[in-house]
Amino acid sequence: MTRKVRKDIRELEDAYNAGDKKPLEDVIRAWRGIQKLHPDHKHSFFKIAGYHGEPFRGAGWGNPSWWGGYCNHGNVLFPVWHRAYLLELEKALQSIDGCKDVTLPYWNETDKATEESGLPKIFLQKTFPLDGVNIPNPLYSYKFQAGVYDNLVTIPDHDYTKPPEYQTVRYPWSGLVGTPDDVATTNVHNETLKQLGDDAVNKLLNDNVKNWLGFSVTTSDGKTIYTGNRVKYAKCLEAPNYTVFSNTTSAQQWNEDHFGVKAWREEDAPNPAPEAVVPLESPHNALHLAIGGFEVPGFNANNYPDASGDMGENDTASFDPIFFFHHSFIDKVFWAWQKKWNATKSLHIIDGYPGTNSVDNQGPTPASPETHG
Protein backbone atom coordinates (compact mmCIF):
# COMPACT_ATOMS: atom_id res chain seq x y z
CA MET A 1 0.00 0.00 0.00
CA THR A 2 1.31 3.45 -0.93
CA ARG A 3 1.67 5.70 2.07
CA LYS A 4 -0.43 8.86 1.82
CA VAL A 5 1.49 12.03 2.60
CA ARG A 6 0.13 15.35 3.79
CA LYS A 7 1.21 18.25 1.60
CA ASP A 8 1.98 21.89 2.23
CA ILE A 9 -1.07 23.89 1.11
CA ARG A 10 1.19 26.46 -0.54
CA GLU A 11 2.77 23.71 -2.67
CA LEU A 12 -0.71 22.76 -3.84
CA GLU A 13 -1.41 26.41 -4.64
CA ASP A 14 1.83 26.72 -6.59
CA ALA A 15 1.12 23.53 -8.53
CA TYR A 16 -2.39 24.75 -9.32
CA ASN A 17 -1.07 28.07 -10.61
CA ALA A 18 1.48 26.20 -12.73
CA GLY A 19 -1.24 24.14 -14.40
CA ASP A 20 -1.36 21.02 -12.20
CA LYS A 21 -4.85 21.77 -10.90
CA LYS A 22 -6.11 18.35 -9.80
CA PRO A 23 -4.45 18.04 -6.35
CA LEU A 24 -5.90 21.31 -5.04
CA GLU A 25 -9.20 20.76 -6.84
CA ASP A 26 -9.55 17.39 -5.13
CA VAL A 27 -8.97 18.98 -1.74
CA ILE A 28 -11.67 21.55 -2.49
CA ARG A 29 -13.97 18.82 -3.82
CA ALA A 30 -13.54 16.76 -0.65
CA TRP A 31 -14.14 19.72 1.65
CA ARG A 32 -17.21 20.78 -0.30
CA GLY A 33 -18.46 17.21 -0.07
CA ILE A 34 -18.26 16.88 3.71
CA GLN A 35 -19.78 20.33 4.21
CA LYS A 36 -22.78 19.29 2.12
CA LEU A 37 -23.46 16.07 4.04
CA HIS A 38 -26.43 16.01 6.42
CA PRO A 39 -25.27 17.31 9.82
CA ASP A 40 -26.09 13.95 11.42
CA HIS A 41 -23.97 11.98 8.93
CA LYS A 42 -20.88 10.51 10.56
CA HIS A 43 -18.61 12.10 7.94
CA SER A 44 -20.29 15.50 7.85
CA PHE A 45 -18.18 18.53 8.66
CA PHE A 46 -20.79 19.71 11.17
CA LYS A 47 -20.66 16.39 13.02
CA ILE A 48 -16.86 16.21 13.16
CA ALA A 49 -16.36 19.91 13.93
CA GLY A 50 -18.79 19.47 16.80
CA TYR A 51 -16.61 16.93 18.57
CA HIS A 52 -14.12 19.62 19.59
CA GLY A 53 -16.25 22.10 21.52
CA GLU A 54 -19.85 23.11 20.89
CA PRO A 55 -22.44 21.66 20.83
CA PHE A 56 -21.70 20.92 24.50
CA ARG A 57 -22.91 17.72 26.10
CA GLY A 58 -22.86 15.88 29.40
CA ALA A 59 -22.38 17.87 32.59
CA GLY A 60 -20.57 20.53 30.56
CA TRP A 61 -23.83 21.41 28.78
CA GLY A 62 -24.52 24.09 31.36
CA ASN A 63 -21.95 23.67 34.14
CA PRO A 64 -18.74 25.70 33.77
CA SER A 65 -16.94 23.38 36.20
CA TRP A 66 -16.96 20.84 33.37
CA TRP A 67 -15.83 21.09 29.76
CA GLY A 68 -18.64 20.19 27.40
CA GLY A 69 -16.47 19.36 24.39
CA TYR A 70 -14.31 16.31 23.79
CA CYS A 71 -11.02 18.08 23.04
CA ASN A 72 -8.16 18.22 25.54
CA HIS A 73 -6.09 21.32 26.24
CA GLY A 74 -3.68 22.15 29.01
CA ASN A 75 -2.75 18.53 29.60
CA VAL A 76 -0.65 15.76 28.03
CA LEU A 77 -3.51 14.61 25.80
CA PHE A 78 -3.40 17.81 23.74
CA PRO A 79 -1.13 16.59 20.88
CA VAL A 80 -2.42 13.02 20.72
CA TRP A 81 -6.12 13.87 20.97
CA HIS A 82 -5.83 16.33 18.10
CA ARG A 83 -3.80 13.83 16.05
CA ALA A 84 -6.69 11.36 16.25
CA TYR A 85 -9.13 14.18 15.51
CA LEU A 86 -7.32 15.10 12.30
CA LEU A 87 -7.42 11.48 11.20
CA GLU A 88 -11.20 11.42 11.67
CA LEU A 89 -11.55 14.50 9.47
CA GLU A 90 -9.14 13.06 6.91
CA LYS A 91 -11.16 9.83 6.71
CA ALA A 92 -14.26 11.90 6.04
CA LEU A 93 -12.54 13.78 3.21
CA GLN A 94 -11.49 10.46 1.66
CA SER A 95 -15.09 9.18 1.81
CA ILE A 96 -16.21 11.67 -0.83
CA ASP A 97 -16.47 10.24 -4.36
CA GLY A 98 -13.23 10.72 -6.29
CA CYS A 99 -11.29 11.81 -3.21
CA LYS A 100 -9.95 8.56 -1.74
CA ASP A 101 -6.35 9.77 -2.09
CA VAL A 102 -6.92 13.21 -0.57
CA THR A 103 -4.95 14.02 2.55
CA LEU A 104 -5.30 16.97 4.91
CA PRO A 105 -2.76 19.63 3.90
CA TYR A 106 -0.92 21.69 6.47
CA TRP A 107 -0.26 25.40 6.52
CA ASN A 108 3.43 25.93 7.33
CA GLU A 109 3.13 28.85 9.72
CA THR A 110 6.90 29.39 9.85
CA ASP A 111 7.63 29.63 6.13
CA LYS A 112 8.97 32.73 4.43
CA ALA A 113 5.72 33.37 2.57
CA THR A 114 3.78 33.56 5.83
CA GLU A 115 6.40 35.85 7.34
CA GLU A 116 6.11 38.18 4.36
CA SER A 117 2.43 38.03 3.41
CA GLY A 118 0.39 36.14 6.01
CA LEU A 119 -2.16 33.48 5.16
CA PRO A 120 -2.06 31.35 2.01
CA LYS A 121 -4.36 32.95 -0.55
CA ILE A 122 -6.67 29.94 -0.75
CA PHE A 123 -8.02 30.84 2.71
CA LEU A 124 -8.87 34.38 1.59
CA GLN A 125 -10.74 33.79 -1.67
CA LYS A 126 -14.51 33.59 -1.38
CA THR A 127 -15.07 31.41 -4.44
CA PHE A 128 -13.20 28.66 -6.25
CA PRO A 129 -13.66 27.45 -9.87
CA LEU A 130 -14.51 23.74 -9.78
CA ASP A 131 -15.81 21.69 -12.71
CA GLY A 132 -16.53 24.82 -14.71
CA VAL A 133 -18.53 26.53 -11.96
CA ASN A 134 -17.52 29.12 -9.37
CA ILE A 135 -18.51 27.61 -6.03
CA PRO A 136 -18.33 29.08 -2.51
CA ASN A 137 -14.82 28.26 -1.33
CA PRO A 138 -15.20 25.65 1.45
CA LEU A 139 -11.85 26.70 2.94
CA TYR A 140 -12.94 30.33 3.29
CA SER A 141 -15.82 29.72 5.70
CA TYR A 142 -18.53 27.26 6.72
CA LYS A 143 -22.28 27.90 6.87
CA PHE A 144 -23.87 26.11 9.81
CA GLN A 145 -26.47 23.54 8.78
CA ALA A 146 -27.80 23.33 12.33
CA GLY A 147 -27.47 25.52 15.39
CA VAL A 148 -25.20 25.17 18.41
CA TYR A 149 -26.17 26.81 21.69
CA ASP A 150 -24.13 28.21 24.55
CA ASN A 151 -25.80 27.49 27.89
CA LEU A 152 -22.90 28.49 30.15
CA VAL A 153 -24.60 31.62 31.43
CA THR A 154 -22.50 31.80 34.58
CA ILE A 155 -19.25 32.39 32.65
CA PRO A 156 -18.58 36.13 32.28
CA ASP A 157 -17.56 36.07 28.64
CA HIS A 158 -19.61 36.00 25.46
CA ASP A 159 -22.57 33.93 24.35
CA TYR A 160 -21.14 31.71 21.60
CA THR A 161 -24.49 30.47 20.31
CA LYS A 162 -24.48 30.04 16.52
CA PRO A 163 -27.87 29.69 14.78
CA PRO A 164 -28.48 27.70 11.60
CA GLU A 165 -27.14 29.54 8.52
CA TYR A 166 -24.52 31.37 10.57
CA GLN A 167 -21.31 31.69 8.52
CA THR A 168 -17.90 31.50 10.21
CA VAL A 169 -15.70 34.59 10.24
CA ARG A 170 -12.10 35.49 11.08
CA TYR A 171 -10.30 38.51 12.48
CA PRO A 172 -11.16 41.38 12.31
CA TRP A 173 -14.82 40.41 11.85
CA SER A 174 -17.13 39.67 14.74
CA GLY A 175 -19.18 36.49 14.91
CA LEU A 176 -21.00 37.25 18.17
CA VAL A 177 -24.68 36.59 17.48
CA GLY A 178 -25.84 34.87 20.68
CA THR A 179 -28.19 37.61 21.90
CA PRO A 180 -30.19 40.38 20.21
CA ASP A 181 -27.75 42.94 21.63
CA ASP A 182 -24.83 40.93 20.24
CA VAL A 183 -26.45 40.82 16.81
CA ALA A 184 -26.99 44.57 16.79
CA THR A 185 -23.42 45.33 17.90
CA THR A 186 -21.95 42.81 15.47
CA ASN A 187 -23.93 44.24 12.57
CA VAL A 188 -22.49 47.72 13.22
CA HIS A 189 -18.96 46.33 13.62
CA ASN A 190 -19.13 44.25 10.46
CA GLU A 191 -20.76 46.98 8.39
CA THR A 192 -17.75 49.20 9.09
CA LEU A 193 -15.47 46.45 7.81
CA LYS A 194 -17.59 45.93 4.71
CA GLN A 195 -17.07 49.59 3.87
CA LEU A 196 -13.29 49.06 4.00
CA GLY A 197 -13.45 46.38 1.28
CA ASP A 198 -11.99 42.89 1.05
CA ASP A 199 -8.40 43.91 0.36
CA ALA A 200 -8.19 46.16 3.41
CA VAL A 201 -9.85 43.59 5.66
CA ASN A 202 -7.57 40.81 4.43
CA LYS A 203 -4.58 43.06 5.12
CA LEU A 204 -5.74 43.49 8.72
CA LEU A 205 -5.92 39.70 9.09
CA ASN A 206 -2.59 39.06 7.40
CA ASP A 207 -0.83 41.76 9.42
CA ASN A 208 -2.27 40.29 12.60
CA VAL A 209 -0.98 36.84 11.72
CA LYS A 210 2.46 38.23 10.90
CA ASN A 211 2.60 40.19 14.16
CA TRP A 212 1.58 37.21 16.30
CA LEU A 213 4.29 35.15 14.65
CA GLY A 214 6.71 38.03 15.04
CA PHE A 215 7.99 39.88 18.10
CA SER A 216 4.94 41.62 19.54
CA VAL A 217 1.34 42.76 19.13
CA THR A 218 -0.03 46.10 20.29
CA THR A 219 -3.62 45.80 21.46
CA SER A 220 -6.38 48.32 20.86
CA ASP A 221 -6.11 49.47 24.49
CA GLY A 222 -2.42 50.26 24.07
CA LYS A 223 -0.85 47.23 25.73
CA THR A 224 1.97 45.14 24.27
CA ILE A 225 1.83 41.36 24.06
CA TYR A 226 5.26 39.86 23.42
CA THR A 227 4.54 37.00 21.07
CA GLY A 228 7.57 35.46 19.34
CA ASN A 229 5.62 32.50 18.02
CA ARG A 230 7.81 31.79 14.99
CA VAL A 231 10.70 31.37 17.41
CA LYS A 232 8.51 29.35 19.77
CA TYR A 233 7.83 26.74 17.08
CA ALA A 234 11.57 26.14 16.84
CA LYS A 235 12.15 26.42 20.58
CA CYS A 236 9.49 23.84 21.49
CA LEU A 237 11.54 21.16 19.71
CA GLU A 238 14.12 21.56 22.49
CA ALA A 239 11.66 20.52 25.22
CA PRO A 240 13.44 17.63 26.98
CA ASN A 241 10.45 15.34 27.56
CA TYR A 242 6.96 14.75 26.25
CA THR A 243 5.21 15.95 29.40
CA VAL A 244 6.54 19.50 29.15
CA PHE A 245 6.52 19.54 25.33
CA SER A 246 2.86 18.63 25.17
CA ASN A 247 1.05 21.32 27.12
CA THR A 248 1.16 24.69 28.85
CA THR A 249 0.28 23.43 32.34
CA SER A 250 3.22 21.03 32.60
CA ALA A 251 5.61 23.49 30.96
CA GLN A 252 4.70 26.22 33.43
CA GLN A 253 5.44 23.93 36.37
CA TRP A 254 8.73 22.85 34.78
CA ASN A 255 9.78 26.45 34.22
CA GLU A 256 8.90 27.39 37.79
CA ASP A 257 10.82 24.38 39.14
CA HIS A 258 13.92 24.78 36.98
CA PHE A 259 14.18 28.46 36.04
CA GLY A 260 12.01 30.42 38.47
CA VAL A 261 9.80 31.79 35.68
CA LYS A 262 6.38 30.85 34.35
CA ALA A 263 7.08 31.01 30.63
CA TRP A 264 9.65 31.65 27.90
CA ARG A 265 10.20 35.16 26.62
CA GLU A 266 12.58 36.43 23.94
CA GLU A 267 15.84 38.07 24.95
CA ASP A 268 14.86 41.50 23.60
CA ALA A 269 11.56 41.57 25.49
CA PRO A 270 11.15 42.96 29.02
CA ASN A 271 11.92 40.33 31.68
CA PRO A 272 13.41 37.90 29.15
CA ALA A 273 13.47 34.20 29.92
CA PRO A 274 15.19 32.57 26.91
CA GLU A 275 16.22 29.54 28.98
CA ALA A 276 12.64 28.46 29.69
CA VAL A 277 11.02 25.58 27.82
CA VAL A 278 8.24 26.19 25.30
CA PRO A 279 5.36 23.72 24.95
CA LEU A 280 3.86 23.07 21.52
CA GLU A 281 0.53 24.22 22.85
CA SER A 282 1.82 27.78 23.37
CA PRO A 283 2.32 28.90 19.73
CA HIS A 284 -0.74 26.82 18.87
CA ASN A 285 -2.86 28.93 21.22
CA ALA A 286 -1.42 32.16 19.88
CA LEU A 287 -2.29 31.38 16.27
CA HIS A 288 -5.88 30.77 17.28
CA LEU A 289 -5.94 34.32 18.66
CA ALA A 290 -4.20 35.67 15.57
CA ILE A 291 -6.73 34.18 13.16
CA GLY A 292 -9.85 34.63 15.23
CA GLY A 293 -9.20 37.56 17.51
CA PHE A 294 -10.32 37.48 21.13
CA GLU A 295 -11.56 40.10 23.55
CA VAL A 296 -13.37 39.51 26.86
CA PRO A 297 -13.46 41.45 30.12
CA GLY A 298 -9.96 41.28 31.55
CA PHE A 299 -8.17 40.14 28.40
CA ASN A 300 -7.80 41.77 25.02
CA ALA A 301 -5.75 40.11 22.27
CA ASN A 302 -6.93 42.44 19.50
CA ASN A 303 -5.20 45.23 17.66
CA TYR A 304 -8.50 45.92 15.87
CA PRO A 305 -11.09 46.40 18.63
CA ASP A 306 -13.98 43.97 19.16
CA ALA A 307 -12.78 41.37 16.66
CA SER A 308 -14.34 38.05 17.60
CA GLY A 309 -13.91 35.43 14.89
CA ASP A 310 -14.58 31.77 15.50
CA MET A 311 -10.96 30.56 15.67
CA GLY A 312 -10.31 32.73 18.72
CA GLU A 313 -12.72 30.84 20.96
CA ASN A 314 -12.26 27.17 21.87
CA ASP A 315 -16.03 26.62 21.84
CA THR A 316 -16.31 27.31 18.10
CA ALA A 317 -12.79 27.16 16.62
CA SER A 318 -13.18 23.83 14.84
CA PHE A 319 -16.06 25.12 12.70
CA ASP A 320 -13.61 27.35 10.82
CA PRO A 321 -12.03 25.13 8.14
CA ILE A 322 -8.61 26.74 8.68
CA PHE A 323 -8.58 25.08 12.12
CA PHE A 324 -7.68 21.75 10.54
CA PHE A 325 -4.86 23.16 8.39
CA HIS A 326 -3.47 24.88 11.48
CA HIS A 327 -3.64 21.64 13.46
CA SER A 328 -2.14 19.65 10.61
CA PHE A 329 0.93 21.85 11.01
CA ILE A 330 0.83 21.40 14.81
CA ASP A 331 0.83 17.64 14.22
CA LYS A 332 3.79 17.99 11.85
CA VAL A 333 5.76 19.80 14.57
CA PHE A 334 4.74 17.10 17.05
CA TRP A 335 6.14 14.45 14.70
CA ALA A 336 9.36 16.44 14.29
CA TRP A 337 9.75 16.47 18.09
CA GLN A 338 9.09 12.71 18.25
CA LYS A 339 11.79 12.00 15.66
CA LYS A 340 14.29 14.31 17.33
CA TRP A 341 13.83 12.69 20.75
CA ASN A 342 13.44 9.08 19.54
CA ALA A 343 9.84 9.04 20.78
CA THR A 344 8.04 7.66 17.73
CA LYS A 345 7.06 4.40 19.46
CA SER A 346 6.07 5.60 22.93
CA LEU A 347 5.66 8.78 24.96
CA HIS A 348 6.85 9.12 28.54
CA ILE A 349 4.63 10.85 31.11
CA ILE A 350 6.03 12.22 34.37
CA ASP A 351 3.80 10.53 36.91
CA GLY A 352 1.69 12.90 38.98
CA TYR A 353 3.04 16.04 37.32
CA PRO A 354 0.67 19.00 36.71
CA GLY A 355 -0.91 18.60 33.29
CA THR A 356 -0.98 14.79 33.43
CA ASN A 357 -4.61 14.57 34.51
CA SER A 358 -7.27 15.12 31.87
CA VAL A 359 -9.13 17.52 34.16
CA ASP A 360 -6.12 19.83 34.45
CA ASN A 361 -6.78 23.29 33.00
CA GLN A 362 -10.22 22.58 31.54
CA GLY A 363 -12.32 20.43 33.89
CA PRO A 364 -13.69 16.94 33.25
CA THR A 365 -14.89 16.08 29.73
CA PRO A 366 -17.85 13.94 28.63
CA ALA A 367 -17.45 10.32 27.65
CA SER A 368 -15.74 9.75 24.29
CA PRO A 369 -17.81 10.20 21.13
CA GLU A 370 -19.04 7.14 19.31
CA THR A 371 -16.41 5.19 17.39
CA HIS A 372 -16.78 5.17 13.61
CA GLY A 373 -15.71 2.34 11.37
C-alpha positions as CSV (number, residue, x, y, z in Angstrom):
1,M,0.0,0.0,0.0
2,T,1.3,3.4,-0.9
3,R,1.7,5.7,2.1
4,K,-0.4,8.9,1.8
5,V,1.5,12.0,2.6
6,R,0.1,15.3,3.8
7,K,1.2,18.2,1.6
8,D,2.0,21.9,2.2
9,I,-1.1,23.9,1.1
10,R,1.2,26.5,-0.5
11,E,2.8,23.7,-2.7
12,L,-0.7,22.8,-3.8
13,E,-1.4,26.4,-4.6
14,D,1.8,26.7,-6.6
15,A,1.1,23.5,-8.5
16,Y,-2.4,24.8,-9.3
17,N,-1.1,28.1,-10.6
18,A,1.5,26.2,-12.7
19,G,-1.2,24.1,-14.4
20,D,-1.4,21.0,-12.2
21,K,-4.8,21.8,-10.9
22,K,-6.1,18.3,-9.8
23,P,-4.5,18.0,-6.3
24,L,-5.9,21.3,-5.0
25,E,-9.2,20.8,-6.8
26,D,-9.5,17.4,-5.1
27,V,-9.0,19.0,-1.7
28,I,-11.7,21.5,-2.5
29,R,-14.0,18.8,-3.8
30,A,-13.5,16.8,-0.7
31,W,-14.1,19.7,1.6
32,R,-17.2,20.8,-0.3
33,G,-18.5,17.2,-0.1
34,I,-18.3,16.9,3.7
35,Q,-19.8,20.3,4.2
36,K,-22.8,19.3,2.1
37,L,-23.5,16.1,4.0
38,H,-26.4,16.0,6.4
39,P,-25.3,17.3,9.8
40,D,-26.1,13.9,11.4
41,H,-24.0,12.0,8.9
42,K,-20.9,10.5,10.6
43,H,-18.6,12.1,7.9
44,S,-20.3,15.5,7.8
45,F,-18.2,18.5,8.7
46,F,-20.8,19.7,11.2
47,K,-20.7,16.4,13.0
48,I,-16.9,16.2,13.2
49,A,-16.4,19.9,13.9
50,G,-18.8,19.5,16.8
51,Y,-16.6,16.9,18.6
52,H,-14.1,19.6,19.6
53,G,-16.3,22.1,21.5
54,E,-19.8,23.1,20.9
55,P,-22.4,21.7,20.8
56,F,-21.7,20.9,24.5
57,R,-22.9,17.7,26.1
58,G,-22.9,15.9,29.4
59,A,-22.4,17.9,32.6
60,G,-20.6,20.5,30.6
61,W,-23.8,21.4,28.8
62,G,-24.5,24.1,31.4
63,N,-22.0,23.7,34.1
64,P,-18.7,25.7,33.8
65,S,-16.9,23.4,36.2
66,W,-17.0,20.8,33.4
67,W,-15.8,21.1,29.8
68,G,-18.6,20.2,27.4
69,G,-16.5,19.4,24.4
70,Y,-14.3,16.3,23.8
71,C,-11.0,18.1,23.0
72,N,-8.2,18.2,25.5
73,H,-6.1,21.3,26.2
74,G,-3.7,22.2,29.0
75,N,-2.7,18.5,29.6
76,V,-0.7,15.8,28.0
77,L,-3.5,14.6,25.8
78,F,-3.4,17.8,23.7
79,P,-1.1,16.6,20.9
80,V,-2.4,13.0,20.7
81,W,-6.1,13.9,21.0
82,H,-5.8,16.3,18.1
83,R,-3.8,13.8,16.0
84,A,-6.7,11.4,16.2
85,Y,-9.1,14.2,15.5
86,L,-7.3,15.1,12.3
87,L,-7.4,11.5,11.2
88,E,-11.2,11.4,11.7
89,L,-11.6,14.5,9.5
90,E,-9.1,13.1,6.9
91,K,-11.2,9.8,6.7
92,A,-14.3,11.9,6.0
93,L,-12.5,13.8,3.2
94,Q,-11.5,10.5,1.7
95,S,-15.1,9.2,1.8
96,I,-16.2,11.7,-0.8
97,D,-16.5,10.2,-4.4
98,G,-13.2,10.7,-6.3
99,C,-11.3,11.8,-3.2
100,K,-10.0,8.6,-1.7
101,D,-6.3,9.8,-2.1
102,V,-6.9,13.2,-0.6
103,T,-4.9,14.0,2.6
104,L,-5.3,17.0,4.9
105,P,-2.8,19.6,3.9
106,Y,-0.9,21.7,6.5
107,W,-0.3,25.4,6.5
108,N,3.4,25.9,7.3
109,E,3.1,28.8,9.7
110,T,6.9,29.4,9.8
111,D,7.6,29.6,6.1
112,K,9.0,32.7,4.4
113,A,5.7,33.4,2.6
114,T,3.8,33.6,5.8
115,E,6.4,35.9,7.3
116,E,6.1,38.2,4.4
117,S,2.4,38.0,3.4
118,G,0.4,36.1,6.0
119,L,-2.2,33.5,5.2
120,P,-2.1,31.3,2.0
121,K,-4.4,32.9,-0.5
122,I,-6.7,29.9,-0.7
123,F,-8.0,30.8,2.7
124,L,-8.9,34.4,1.6
125,Q,-10.7,33.8,-1.7
126,K,-14.5,33.6,-1.4
127,T,-15.1,31.4,-4.4
128,F,-13.2,28.7,-6.3
129,P,-13.7,27.4,-9.9
130,L,-14.5,23.7,-9.8
131,D,-15.8,21.7,-12.7
132,G,-16.5,24.8,-14.7
133,V,-18.5,26.5,-12.0
134,N,-17.5,29.1,-9.4
135,I,-18.5,27.6,-6.0
136,P,-18.3,29.1,-2.5
137,N,-14.8,28.3,-1.3
138,P,-15.2,25.7,1.4
139,L,-11.9,26.7,2.9
140,Y,-12.9,30.3,3.3
141,S,-15.8,29.7,5.7
142,Y,-18.5,27.3,6.7
143,K,-22.3,27.9,6.9
144,F,-23.9,26.1,9.8
145,Q,-26.5,23.5,8.8
146,A,-27.8,23.3,12.3
147,G,-27.5,25.5,15.4
148,V,-25.2,25.2,18.4
149,Y,-26.2,26.8,21.7
150,D,-24.1,28.2,24.6
151,N,-25.8,27.5,27.9
152,L,-22.9,28.5,30.2
153,V,-24.6,31.6,31.4
154,T,-22.5,31.8,34.6
155,I,-19.3,32.4,32.7
156,P,-18.6,36.1,32.3
157,D,-17.6,36.1,28.6
158,H,-19.6,36.0,25.5
159,D,-22.6,33.9,24.4
160,Y,-21.1,31.7,21.6
161,T,-24.5,30.5,20.3
162,K,-24.5,30.0,16.5
163,P,-27.9,29.7,14.8
164,P,-28.5,27.7,11.6
165,E,-27.1,29.5,8.5
166,Y,-24.5,31.4,10.6
167,Q,-21.3,31.7,8.5
168,T,-17.9,31.5,10.2
169,V,-15.7,34.6,10.2
170,R,-12.1,35.5,11.1
171,Y,-10.3,38.5,12.5
172,P,-11.2,41.4,12.3
173,W,-14.8,40.4,11.9
174,S,-17.1,39.7,14.7
175,G,-19.2,36.5,14.9
176,L,-21.0,37.2,18.2
177,V,-24.7,36.6,17.5
178,G,-25.8,34.9,20.7
179,T,-28.2,37.6,21.9
180,P,-30.2,40.4,20.2
181,D,-27.7,42.9,21.6
182,D,-24.8,40.9,20.2
183,V,-26.5,40.8,16.8
184,A,-27.0,44.6,16.8
185,T,-23.4,45.3,17.9
186,T,-21.9,42.8,15.5
187,N,-23.9,44.2,12.6
188,V,-22.5,47.7,13.2
189,H,-19.0,46.3,13.6
190,N,-19.1,44.3,10.5
191,E,-20.8,47.0,8.4
192,T,-17.8,49.2,9.1
193,L,-15.5,46.5,7.8
194,K,-17.6,45.9,4.7
195,Q,-17.1,49.6,3.9
196,L,-13.3,49.1,4.0
197,G,-13.5,46.4,1.3
198,D,-12.0,42.9,1.0
199,D,-8.4,43.9,0.4
200,A,-8.2,46.2,3.4
201,V,-9.9,43.6,5.7
202,N,-7.6,40.8,4.4
203,K,-4.6,43.1,5.1
204,L,-5.7,43.5,8.7
205,L,-5.9,39.7,9.1
206,N,-2.6,39.1,7.4
207,D,-0.8,41.8,9.4
208,N,-2.3,40.3,12.6
209,V,-1.0,36.8,11.7
210,K,2.5,38.2,10.9
211,N,2.6,40.2,14.2
212,W,1.6,37.2,16.3
213,L,4.3,35.2,14.6
214,G,6.7,38.0,15.0
215,F,8.0,39.9,18.1
216,S,4.9,41.6,19.5
217,V,1.3,42.8,19.1
218,T,0.0,46.1,20.3
219,T,-3.6,45.8,21.5
220,S,-6.4,48.3,20.9
221,D,-6.1,49.5,24.5
222,G,-2.4,50.3,24.1
223,K,-0.9,47.2,25.7
224,T,2.0,45.1,24.3
225,I,1.8,41.4,24.1
226,Y,5.3,39.9,23.4
227,T,4.5,37.0,21.1
228,G,7.6,35.5,19.3
229,N,5.6,32.5,18.0
230,R,7.8,31.8,15.0
231,V,10.7,31.4,17.4
232,K,8.5,29.3,19.8
233,Y,7.8,26.7,17.1
234,A,11.6,26.1,16.8
235,K,12.1,26.4,20.6
236,C,9.5,23.8,21.5
237,L,11.5,21.2,19.7
238,E,14.1,21.6,22.5
239,A,11.7,20.5,25.2
240,P,13.4,17.6,27.0
241,N,10.5,15.3,27.6
242,Y,7.0,14.8,26.2
243,T,5.2,16.0,29.4
244,V,6.5,19.5,29.1
245,F,6.5,19.5,25.3
246,S,2.9,18.6,25.2
247,N,1.1,21.3,27.1
248,T,1.2,24.7,28.8
249,T,0.3,23.4,32.3
250,S,3.2,21.0,32.6
251,A,5.6,23.5,31.0
252,Q,4.7,26.2,33.4
253,Q,5.4,23.9,36.4
254,W,8.7,22.8,34.8
255,N,9.8,26.5,34.2
256,E,8.9,27.4,37.8
257,D,10.8,24.4,39.1
258,H,13.9,24.8,37.0
259,F,14.2,28.5,36.0
260,G,12.0,30.4,38.5
261,V,9.8,31.8,35.7
262,K,6.4,30.9,34.4
263,A,7.1,31.0,30.6
264,W,9.6,31.6,27.9
265,R,10.2,35.2,26.6
266,E,12.6,36.4,23.9
267,E,15.8,38.1,25.0
268,D,14.9,41.5,23.6
269,A,11.6,41.6,25.5
270,P,11.2,43.0,29.0
271,N,11.9,40.3,31.7
272,P,13.4,37.9,29.1
273,A,13.5,34.2,29.9
274,P,15.2,32.6,26.9
275,E,16.2,29.5,29.0
276,A,12.6,28.5,29.7
277,V,11.0,25.6,27.8
278,V,8.2,26.2,25.3
279,P,5.4,23.7,25.0
280,L,3.9,23.1,21.5
281,E,0.5,24.2,22.9
282,S,1.8,27.8,23.4
283,P,2.3,28.9,19.7
284,H,-0.7,26.8,18.9
285,N,-2.9,28.9,21.2
286,A,-1.4,32.2,19.9
287,L,-2.3,31.4,16.3
288,H,-5.9,30.8,17.3
289,L,-5.9,34.3,18.7
290,A,-4.2,35.7,15.6
291,I,-6.7,34.2,13.2
292,G,-9.9,34.6,15.2
293,G,-9.2,37.6,17.5
294,F,-10.3,37.5,21.1
295,E,-11.6,40.1,23.5
296,V,-13.4,39.5,26.9
297,P,-13.5,41.4,30.1
298,G,-10.0,41.3,31.6
299,F,-8.2,40.1,28.4
300,N,-7.8,41.8,25.0
301,A,-5.8,40.1,22.3
302,N,-6.9,42.4,19.5
303,N,-5.2,45.2,17.7
304,Y,-8.5,45.9,15.9
305,P,-11.1,46.4,18.6
306,D,-14.0,44.0,19.2
307,A,-12.8,41.4,16.7
308,S,-14.3,38.0,17.6
309,G,-13.9,35.4,14.9
310,D,-14.6,31.8,15.5
311,M,-11.0,30.6,15.7
312,G,-10.3,32.7,18.7
313,E,-12.7,30.8,21.0
314,N,-12.3,27.2,21.9
315,D,-16.0,26.6,21.8
316,T,-16.3,27.3,18.1
317,A,-12.8,27.2,16.6
318,S,-13.2,23.8,14.8
319,F,-16.1,25.1,12.7
320,D,-13.6,27.3,10.8
321,P,-12.0,25.1,8.1
322,I,-8.6,26.7,8.7
323,F,-8.6,25.1,12.1
324,F,-7.7,21.7,10.5
325,F,-4.9,23.2,8.4
326,H,-3.5,24.9,11.5
327,H,-3.6,21.6,13.5
328,S,-2.1,19.6,10.6
329,F,0.9,21.9,11.0
330,I,0.8,21.4,14.8
331,D,0.8,17.6,14.2
332,K,3.8,18.0,11.9
333,V,5.8,19.8,14.6
334,F,4.7,17.1,17.1
335,W,6.1,14.4,14.7
336,A,9.4,16.4,14.3
337,W,9.8,16.5,18.1
338,Q,9.1,12.7,18.3
339,K,11.8,12.0,15.7
340,K,14.3,14.3,17.3
341,W,13.8,12.7,20.7
342,N,13.4,9.1,19.5
343,A,9.8,9.0,20.8
344,T,8.0,7.7,17.7
345,K,7.1,4.4,19.5
346,S,6.1,5.6,22.9
347,L,5.7,8.8,25.0
348,H,6.8,9.1,28.5
349,I,4.6,10.9,31.1
350,I,6.0,12.2,34.4
351,D,3.8,10.5,36.9
352,G,1.7,12.9,39.0
353,Y,3.0,16.0,37.3
354,P,0.7,19.0,36.7
355,G,-0.9,18.6,33.3
356,T,-1.0,14.8,33.4
357,N,-4.6,14.6,34.5
358,S,-7.3,15.1,31.9
359,V,-9.1,17.5,34.2
360,D,-6.1,19.8,34.5
361,N,-6.8,23.3,33.0
362,Q,-10.2,22.6,31.5
363,G,-12.3,20.4,33.9
364,P,-13.7,16.9,33.3
365,T,-14.9,16.1,29.7
366,P,-17.8,13.9,28.6
367,A,-17.4,10.3,27.7
368,S,-15.7,9.7,24.3
369,P,-17.8,10.2,21.1
370,E,-19.0,7.1,19.3
371,T,-16.4,5.2,17.4
372,H,-16.8,5.2,13.6
373,G,-15.7,2.3,11.4
